[in-house]
Amino acid sequence: MVNELTNLKQELISISEASDIGFNYTPNAKQQIETLAESLEALNPTTEPTNHLELIQGRWRLLYSTFGLERETTLQRLSFGKLPNVKVNVTGIFQEVYTVGQQYNNLIEFTVDSGVNGITLVTGRYTVEDSKRLNIDFLETSVKSATNDLSDSTFHEALSVDNKSPLESKLSFNGWIDITYLDGNFRLVRGNQKNLYVLLRDESR
């Protein structure tokens, strides 16, 4: 069973990474990913994931999702309509979960036409509902320079927006996720919109 699980996991990681976060998947790859995910979920070594928050904690890189996010999008779409309507090109998506403060944060890295790299952050707080489900309250969205070396006015200019345009806003909605597979460095999540998320622990930091 261990060999089967390892092989399934490596195959799923490989196909998911080739999909480029789901931007460039084919219908055949989508079906393969779904089939592999279901097979892994049946072999989940952590039967009660929310009782092992130490395994969930940390920074995760999204390899694939069925969320429907587009590579070429806008800050407005990434922030649930709260931030300026600036065109961006998504380069990476991450999630950070920390038991201190029950933090559940989504980060989207992007570039803009000016060449500046930025990060859109959606902060949230989780509560445990049962052995696999987390309820998420989304609290705030914001955008900042990825390198933190730009002044507010310079970053506004790079985004081609007025200095008075807000770059952060409160949020007040919620959702939930089911953690359907969990080990030390790999996680599968099913969201309340029936989306599948494939995440790998980010060891780069």
N, C-alpha and C positions, 0 to 999 in steps of 0.2 A: 504493500500500500504506500509505503514511503517513496519508493521509486516512481510509482504511478503519479503520486501527488507532485513530486519534484518535476517530472516530465511535463505534466499538464500545466504547471505554473510557469515553467520556462517557455513553453510554447505560447501561452497566453501573453506573457510579457513581450515576447518577440513580435507577435502579430499586432499587439496594442501599440508598441513603439513605432512600428511601420505605418500605423494609421495616422501618425502625427497629431496626437491628442484627439483623433476622430475627425480631423479636418479632411483627410485624404483616404478615407476607408472606401472599400468597394462593398456592394451588397453581399458578396461571398465572404469577405473578411468579417463583416458585421455578424453574419450567421455563425462563423467559426468562433468569434469571440464570445457570443452568447452561449454557444454549446460548451465551450471550454469553461466559461464562468460557472455554468450550472453544474458541470462535473466537479469543479473545485469546491463549490458550495456544499456538495454532498459529502466531501471529504474534509470539511472544515475542522482543523485541529483545535480550535478554540470555540467550544460549543456555546459559551455564554460570554461573548466579547465585552459587554459593558461591565462585567465583573473583573476585567483585566485591562483597566484604563492605562496601566503602565505600558501596554503594548500599543495602544492607540496614540499615546502622547508623542508629540514630535512634529517634524515637518515632512510632508508627503508631496510627491510630484504626481500630477495627473497624467497617466499614459493614454487614457481613452475614456470618452464618455458619449452617451447618446443624448446629451443635454441640448444639442443643436446650436451651440455657439459657433459663430463664424470667425475665421481668421481676420478678415477685414471688417471691422465693426466700429462702434463709436463709444466714447466714454459714457454717453447717455444710456446706451443699452447695457453696458457693463455695470451701471450703478442704479438700475431700476428706475431710470428717468430722472435721477437727481442731479447729475453732473452735466457739464457743458457738452454740446453736440459736436465733439471733436473726433475726426477720423483717426483710428489707431489700427495697428497691426499687431495682433496677439502673438507673443513669442514663447510664453510658458504659463502654466497654471499650477498653483500650489495650494496646499491646505496645511494649516498649523492648528494643532489641537493640544491644549495644555490644561492639566488638572487644576493648576493655580488660577483661580478666577473662572474656572470652567470655560476657558476660551475656545472658540470654534471659528477660525478666521480663514477666509478665502482670499488668495492673492493672485492677481493676473498681471503678468509682465507684458509690456507692449513697447512699441516704438511709434513715433509720429514722423510726419514728413520732414520736420526740421532735423531729424536724426537723433533727437533726445530720447532716452529710454525712461520709461515711467512704470509705476506700479499702482494698480487700483486695488484697494483693500476694502473688503466687506467684513466687518467685525461682528461676531455673534457670541452667544453664550448658550451652552448646552445643559440640559438636565436629562438624567437617565429615566426612561420610562419602564423598560423591562430588560431582559437579558441580552437583547440585541438592538434595541431602538433607542436613539437619542432624539429628543425634541430640541429644536434650534430656534432661538429668538435672535433675529437679525437686528442689530442696534445702530450701526453707522456705516457709511461708505465714504471713502476719501481717495484722493489721488495725490501722488508725490513723485518727485524725481527718484529714479532708481539708485542714483549715486549720492543723493543728499548733499550735493555740492553746489546747488543752484539756489539763488535767492528766490523769494516768492515772486517778485516781479519778473525775473529772468525766466522762471518756469512758466508763468502765465504767458509770457511772450513766445516761448517755445511751443506752447499749445495753441497759439494764435487766438487767445481770448483776452478780454478786458481784465485789468487788475482787480476789478470789483467782482468778477465772476467767482462764485463759491467753489472751492475745491474739496469741500466736505459737507456732509448732510446727514441728519438723523434718519434712521429707518425704523419701521414699526410693523414688521410682519414676521411670520414664523413658518416653520416646516418641520419635517422629521426625516431621519435616515435610518435604515436598517443595515447593520454591519453583518454581511452574510458570509464573509471569509476573513480570517485574521491570523497572521503569524508575525514573526519578529520584524519582517520588512515588506510585507505585502498585504493589501487590503482590498476587498470588494465591497461596494456599497450600493444599495438600492434606495433611491430617493422617493419622496412622496408623489412625484410626478412620473413614477415608474421608470426613471432613468437608471442606467447602470454606470457606475464609475469604477475604473480600474486604477489603483494608486500604488506607487512604489515609494518606500521610505527614501527621502532625499539625504544622501550621505555627504553632499558637497559642502555642508556647513557644519 
